[in-house]
Amino acid sequence: MTDLQITLFGAGGVFIVGVFSYNKWQEYKAKKSVERAFSTDHDDVLMREGDAPAVEAQEPVLRQEPRFDAAPAAKAEPSFGAPPAAPVSDAPVHAEPSLGDIPAETVAAAAAEPVQEVSAASEQATSLVDPLIDCLLPLSLEAPVRGDKILPVLQTLRLVGNKPVHFIGLHVNGDWEPITHGGVYTKMQGGVQLASRSTALNELEYSELVTRLRGVADEIGAEPEVPDMMEVMAEARTLHRFVAGHDAQLGVNLHTNGAPWAISTLLFALEKQGFDVRPDGRFVMPDGDGSYLFSLSTNVTLAEETTSRLTLLLDVPCVAPARDGFGAMVACAKALVGRLDATIVDDYNQALSDAALAEIAGQVQEFYQEMDAADIPAGSTRALRLFS
């Protein structure tokens, strides 16, 4: 048998296996469609008779792709008034869910919710499933569903690798919101974060996501629309390049002018300066809103009794410019200089003058401008998610 014949036999075998796999997948989809069509496992509240008004159709919002290679032009914040346009796929088309089976009083109660509560819910939904930093995963529902029925299923898909997965729903009042107990939803949207401080979403994680998402969708009676893997991977790598290029931590050091400081003495001085001690032994300066501006390290293990060097560290992308984290850190360092008899130095033990510190402060402002230009302002929910 010649090499050509062997090659032809091999190619034919691959073709046959591909056709067989495709047919099995079509059989699976057809089977699931039949099971769903004749299934009687519906939430009772959705099967009651009622004359609830139909939800007005809305135009889809086009997804804004992330772009970090140049400062983008001003753009509106992503809106969840309607789900983003889904990528073209071969998935079967589903009719929009009808609200005819939802009790009229349910719709009326939802419509009567205070405007400020709806606004807050929509804002929270945008922060959970964000078109700029998440891969969007539209889910078409076969019928309206209640949050308390689907929440236990959704809780099984919260992470792939170290990337969080979130779901939001289109409430019967017409607003996108985090899915909650008691809510009734006509559409759903999932989102997996494209990158974190450490890595970008990769092919293995995405494959795992798709497999698990299909299982979740089968349980809640939904059909997922899965974006193309190659496009998602390109977006993830682009976003991670931005994160890696802006993962800035600035530190200033205090070096003793005399004998090393006793840790017990330092504890008293740092508490007087306003630092809190975290359970892990870190010292942090509170920002007044439950988070912190910067941290402090003694540069020694807990077993040590003395240290001759302290390091104050600012996580730049995680602190909003309005809080002036760098300015607050320098002011704190200068206060400790007088309290501890120390000198402010760089990582090479060279004294940092006021002029040098002012130059660094200018660089921090340029950094903030770059983050603003990318629509990921320092200290924003987006930044905190990406740089966690």
C-alpha positions, 0 to 999 in steps of 0.5 A: 500500500502506497503512502498516498493510499494510507493518507487517503484512508486516514482522511476518509476516517477523519471525515466519517468520524466528523460526520458521526459526531455532528449527527450525534450532536444534532440528535442531542439537540433535537432530544432536548427540544422534545423533552423541553416541549413536553416537560411539565416541571414548570414553576406553578406561579408561571402556569397560573392564568392571567392577563398580564400585558406583553413586554414591549419589544426593544432594540438590541444594544450593540456590544462595544468591544474593548480597545486599549491600543489607543485612547478611545473617543468618548463613549456612553456607558454600556446599557442593559436596557436590552441585551447586547446583540448576540454573535451569529450562530447556527443555534435554533431561533427561539420565540420570545417568552410570553408573559401571559402565564404570569399573574397580573398582580406580579407584573403590577407589583414589579412595575410599582417598584420605586425608580431609585431602586430600579436604577440601583439594580440596573447599575449593579447589573452593569457592574456584574456583567460588563461588556467591556471586561466580560465575555457576554453569554446570552441565554434565551429562556423557553418561558419566564422563570423565577429567581428562587427556582434558578438561583441554586443552579446558577450557583454551581457555575461561579468560577472557571479557573480564577475568572468569576462568572455572573448572571443577570436577568431581565425583570418583568418590570423591564430592567436588567438586575442581579437575579434574586429570590422573588424576581421573575425574568424573561431573559438572562445574560451571563458573563465571564471575566476575560482577564484578571491580574494574573492571567487571561481567560484561556482555551481550557477555561473557556471550553470548561465554561461552555460545557458547564454552561450548557449543563446549567442551561438544560436545567433551567430551560434555556438556550445559550448563545456561545461566542466564537472561541478565537474571538474571545481569546483575542479579546482576553489577551488584549485586556490582559495586556492592558492589565499587565501594563497598568499593574502599578504599585508604588512604594516609599520606604522609611529607614531608621536613623539610629538603632532598629525599631522594636516591633512593640514600639512600632505598633503603638506609633502606627496605631497613633498614625491611624493604621489598622492591623488586619488579621493577616498581620498587615497594616492598612490605612482606612479610606473611610468607606470600608477599604483602604488607601495604602498598606505598610509592611515591617519587612520582617517575619512575625517572629522578629522583634525589631526592624530597621525599615518600613515600606508603605505601598500604594496599589495605584489602579485600585485607588480613585484619583479623588482620594489622592492615595499617593499624596496621603501616603507621602504625608503619612510617611513624613509624619512617621519621619518625625515620630520615628526618627527616620528618612524617606528612601527609595528601594536602593536606600537613596533619600527621596527629596520633595522634588523627586516625590513631586515628580512621582506624583505627576507620573501618577496623574498621567497613569490615571489619565491612561486608565480614564482613556481606556474607560477603566478609571482607577478605583472603579468597579471595573478596575477593582475587578480586574486588579483583584 
